Structures are given as structure tokens and as C-alpha cells.
Amino acid sequence: MKKLLIFALSAIFVIAAFTMDASAAKKSSKKMSTETIDELSLTVDNLTKKVYAHALLSPEDNQNLIDVKIKLDNQMLVSSDVSLAPLYYKAGCLYKIRDMKQEAIECFQTILENFSDTALAPKSRTQLRAMGVEVAEPVKDSEDEEE
């Protein structure tokens, strides 16, 4: 009887865990809304204006910049959307200006890896090279070489 009770409780636990994973996956598979993208874009644009006006960024501004990157990275885990490329580029430029080199590199690399067919890819490559980062050229397929 004790073994049967333990088995039943274990089965319920496993089913509950599986159900929670499925619901979490369903929630996380949602694409970022256009309102959220617009909000992130507005935040980045406001921070860019402050930098260009030579205003000091407050700790809250720094936190906003970090929040933007976290939200972008979380969305990239779900799906890559080409509308994120400009946000990554602007965030990368802000990080570069703020001397946060590693974060800037990550933003520009994300563009090269995920949005290589956009106009921001060559700009990102140029930014990386200006920071002294070696950028590997994309490898062409053997079919392209034959043509």
C-alpha cells in the first residue's frame, strides 16, 4: 500500500512538472509585441539623445539600457525577428560610447549572426573592427563557389 501511494504521488509530480513545462513553453513562444518593441526603441532613442547631449546617464538610465538588452536577448531565445536588429545596433552603439565593450560586442555579434542579410550587418562589422575585434568573413557554400 505504501509503495502504491509513493508511486501515485511520484506520477502526479511528474505529470505536474510536465504540464508546467508545456505551459511555460507556450507562454515563451510568443513573439514580442510591436508595442513592446516600440517601447524599447523609445527607451534606446531617449538614452541616445542624452548621450549626444553630453548629459550624464543616471543609474536608472543604465538600468534601462541593461533591461533593453535583457529583453532583446530573451526574445532572441524564442525567435529572431528582423525588427530587433535596429535595437541591437543602437544598444551596441550606446554600450560602445559608455565604454562597455563586451556588451557592445555582444550586440554587434548578434546582428552578424542572426541578421546578416540586413543593412546593419556591414555597419556592425565596421563597429567591431573599430573596437579591435577580429570579424571572420562568412564562409560561402561549395555550391556558390562552383557557380
C-alpha positions as CSV (number, residue, x, y, z in Angstrom):
1,M,0.0,0.0,0.0
2,K,2.8,2.4,0.9
3,K,4.6,1.7,-2.4
4,L,1.4,2.3,-4.3
5,L,0.9,5.6,-2.6
6,I,4.5,6.7,-3.3
7,F,4.2,5.6,-6.9
8,A,0.9,7.6,-7.3
9,L,2.4,10.7,-5.8
10,S,5.5,10.4,-8.0
11,A,3.3,10.1,-11.1
12,I,1.3,13.2,-10.1
13,F,4.5,15.1,-9.5
14,V,5.9,14.1,-12.9
15,I,2.7,15.0,-14.7
16,A,2.5,18.3,-12.9
17,A,6.1,19.2,-13.9
18,F,5.5,18.2,-17.5
19,T,2.3,20.4,-17.6
20,M,4.1,23.4,-16.1
21,D,7.0,23.0,-18.7
22,A,4.4,22.8,-21.5
23,S,2.6,25.9,-20.3
24,A,5.9,27.8,-19.8
25,A,7.0,26.9,-23.3
26,K,3.6,28.0,-24.7
27,K,4.0,31.4,-22.9
28,S,7.6,31.9,-24.0
29,S,6.9,31.0,-27.6
30,K,5.0,34.3,-28.0
31,K,6.6,36.9,-30.2
32,M,7.4,40.3,-28.7
33,S,4.5,42.7,-29.4
34,T,5.0,45.7,-31.6
35,E,4.1,47.8,-28.5
36,T,7.0,46.3,-26.6
37,I,9.4,46.8,-29.5
38,D,8.2,50.4,-29.8
39,E,8.7,50.9,-26.1
40,L,12.3,49.5,-26.2
41,S,13.0,51.7,-29.2
42,L,11.8,54.8,-27.4
43,T,14.0,53.9,-24.4
44,V,17.1,53.5,-26.6
45,D,16.3,56.6,-28.5
46,N,16.0,58.7,-25.3
47,L,19.2,57.3,-23.9
48,T,20.9,58.1,-27.3
49,K,19.7,61.7,-27.0
50,K,21.1,62.0,-23.6
51,V,24.5,60.7,-24.7
52,Y,24.5,63.1,-27.7
53,A,23.6,66.0,-25.4
54,H,26.6,65.1,-23.2
55,A,24.2,64.5,-20.3
56,L,25.3,62.0,-17.7
57,L,23.3,58.8,-17.6
58,S,21.8,58.2,-14.2
59,P,21.8,54.8,-12.6
60,E,18.2,54.5,-13.7
61,D,19.3,55.1,-17.3
62,N,22.0,52.5,-17.0
63,Q,19.4,50.1,-15.7
64,N,17.1,50.9,-18.6
65,L,19.9,50.1,-21.0
66,I,20.6,46.8,-19.3
67,D,16.8,46.0,-19.3
68,V,16.6,46.6,-23.0
69,K,19.4,44.2,-23.7
70,I,17.9,41.5,-21.4
71,K,14.6,41.8,-23.2
72,L,16.2,41.6,-26.6
73,D,18.2,38.6,-25.6
74,N,15.2,36.9,-24.1
75,Q,13.3,37.4,-27.3
76,M,16.1,36.0,-29.4
77,L,15.9,32.8,-27.4
78,V,12.3,32.5,-28.6
79,S,12.6,33.7,-32.1
80,S,14.6,36.1,-34.1
81,D,12.7,39.0,-35.6
82,V,14.4,41.3,-38.0
83,S,12.7,44.3,-36.3
84,L,15.1,43.6,-33.4
85,A,18.2,44.4,-35.5
86,P,18.0,48.2,-35.2
87,L,17.5,47.9,-31.4
88,Y,20.6,45.7,-31.1
89,Y,22.6,48.2,-33.2
90,K,21.5,51.2,-31.3
91,A,22.1,49.5,-28.0
92,G,25.5,48.4,-29.2
93,C,26.4,51.9,-30.1
94,L,25.3,53.1,-26.6
95,Y,27.3,50.4,-24.9
96,K,30.4,51.4,-27.0
97,I,30.0,55.1,-26.1
98,R,29.7,54.1,-22.5
99,D,32.9,52.0,-22.7
100,M,31.0,48.8,-22.0
101,K,32.9,47.0,-24.7
102,Q,31.8,43.4,-24.0
103,E,28.1,44.3,-24.1
104,A,28.7,46.3,-27.3
105,I,30.5,43.4,-28.9
106,E,27.6,41.0,-28.0
107,C,25.1,43.4,-29.6
108,F,27.0,43.7,-32.8
109,Q,27.8,40.0,-33.0
110,T,24.1,39.2,-32.6
111,I,23.4,41.2,-35.6
112,L,26.1,39.5,-37.7
113,E,24.9,36.0,-36.5
114,N,21.2,36.5,-36.8
115,F,20.5,39.4,-39.2
116,S,23.4,39.1,-41.7
117,D,21.1,39.9,-44.6
118,T,20.2,43.4,-43.2
119,A,21.9,46.7,-43.9
120,L,23.1,46.7,-40.3
121,A,25.4,43.7,-40.7
122,P,28.1,45.7,-42.5
123,K,27.8,48.5,-40.0
124,S,28.1,46.1,-37.2
125,R,31.2,44.6,-38.8
126,T,32.7,48.1,-39.1
127,Q,31.9,48.9,-35.4
128,L,33.5,45.6,-34.3
129,R,36.7,46.2,-36.3
130,A,36.9,49.8,-34.9
131,M,36.9,48.2,-31.4
132,G,39.7,45.9,-32.5
133,V,37.6,42.8,-32.7
134,E,38.5,40.4,-35.5
135,V,35.5,39.5,-37.5
136,A,35.5,36.4,-39.6
137,E,34.1,36.7,-43.1
138,P,31.1,34.4,-43.8
139,V,32.0,31.1,-45.3
140,K,30.5,30.5,-48.7
141,D,28.9,27.2,-49.6
142,S,30.7,25.0,-52.0
143,E,27.7,25.4,-54.4
144,D,28.3,29.1,-54.5
145,E,32.0,28.6,-55.3
146,E,31.1,26.3,-58.3
147,E,28.9,28.9,-59.9
